[in-house]
Amino acid sequence: MQLEQMSALELGEAIAAGRVTIPEVVSATFSEIRSREESLHCFLTLAEQSARQQAVRLQAIVESENPFEKPEEGLLVGVPFAVKDNLCTKGLRTTCGSAMLEHFVPTYSAGVVNLLEKAGAVLVGKTNMDEFAFGSTTETSCFGPTRNPIDPERVPGGSSGGSAAAVAAGECGFAIGTDTGGSIRQPAAYCGVVGLKPTYGLVSRYGLIAYASSMDQAGPLTRDVRDCAAVLQVIAKKDGLDSTSVETEPKDYLKACVGDVRGLRIGLADGAPDTKLQPEVAGALERAGDCLREAGAEVERVQLPYLEYMVPAYYTLACAEASSNLERFDGVKYGYRDKTARNLSDLYERSRTEAFGPEVKRRILLGTYVLSAGFYDQYYLKALKARRKIKEAYDSLYTQYDLILCPTAPTTAPKFGAYSGDTLAMYQSDLFTVPANLTGCPAISVPFGEDADGLPIGLQLMGRAFEEPLLFQGAALLETERKGGRSV
């Protein structure tokens, strides 16, 4: 098997066994990137020099007989990884896919990056994304879109489209994305990889350039479920620099990837109001329910509560928080600054007008509107109340079921331009992913079958807060069924 086709754990095992060296793995990774980047555009910035230096240093440690030199987590030593470009990386450009931060170089790294590098993983670059994570296709990046490796005429999803596409294309062993309303899981579904949004607070948000602070969460995109568990094992740690970080009992996520679902109670999502599922997606959902039932799970149909209010509540709250968070980009502190401004007010207006793209401006305007006097109670406060009701309803649902199974997205990957002139249709594609963000619960997307055009279908499992092991149990079973030769 070629190196670019190996999973992260397979690469780690090969390195540990001496079958391949870390410099060889890193060299193969950059060769693959050079061969595919012109057509796919997964990366915005590469870290080739530092990655090669790190590879040499780590190889010396691997070959050392001193156990105290070795990284704490040995599973990912030498494995190349990529990071979405809204996570800060010390000395490496971090743009958020925006002209506003085109030349911004942070002086520190995000918590997840620090943990992965401490564990011996090798950072190879920063991946493309929708500008400031505002989008579902990676088309809003000011540096141009990323293309889906399965079909370059299709979008890779968003906003973590670059990360998902890089993993699917074999340009890295795994990648880190961020998920505010489905931005890890939806591109995972479109590109045929595994994507996890962890429980809010389980993974550090330190160094993540915020979109909506109450919902943003970093998480892994990987080739398979075991890789996903291995990455979470490294990054699920309390961070004293993040006030939302939660102290939890250590869990063995890899041990949960056994596919044993006997006795688990699983709710199978039963349709959605005003939403037309692509027939192949609906069929995959039914087959997945049958597989879980045959494996010993108790599967019952369930109506997802308040589904018709999910998208309106999410976009009202997310845009309000985005309006507040992006206020800091004013042309004064850092980022793009207009050179022709005549006064302070002119500086604000010109800098933001020139550096922000259309979707960013749209969401800032919407967020400012719902927070303004006269509309705060009518929109923002009402959305907060709806969020509380949604959270209560899902908490109640999880007393009846261990897991909820539903589509990740209503359709497979659309073609470029499918949402041109119809922004609301793009927002509606987040219908099944936003519940996990509004409630803070974990959710994982796993590939399960293909449509008539050979495009991957993603199915989603959601569960109780901090019960990621249950997600891995169900996801591992679905993955086994998919890889075991059964027609799914």
WOUR-V316971 format. One record per helix or strand. SS is the DSSP state (hx for helix, st for strand). FROM is the first residue (numbers start at 1). LEN is the number of residues. If there is no record, write none. Layout:
ss=(SS & SS)
from=(FROM & FROM)
len=(LEN & LEN)
This chain:
ss=(hx & hx & hx & st & hx & hx & st & st & st & st & hx & st & hx & st & hx & st & st & hx & st & hx & st & st & st & hx & hx & st & hx & st & hx & hx & hx & hx & st & st & hx & hx & st & st & hx)
from=(3 & 8 & 22 & 43 & 48 & 67 & 80 & 87 & 89 & 92 & 99 & 105 & 111 & 122 & 131 & 147 & 154 & 161 & 174 & 185 & 194 & 208 & 217 & 225 & 254 & 265 & 279 & 298 & 307 & 344 & 358 & 376 & 403 & 415 & 423 & 434 & 443 & 456 & 468)
len=(3 & 9 & 19 & 4 & 16 & 3 & 5 & 1 & 1 & 2 & 3 & 1 & 8 & 6 & 3 & 1 & 2 & 8 & 6 & 7 & 4 & 1 & 6 & 11 & 3 & 5 & 16 & 5 & 22 & 12 & 14 & 25 & 5 & 1 & 6 & 6 & 8 & 8 & 16)
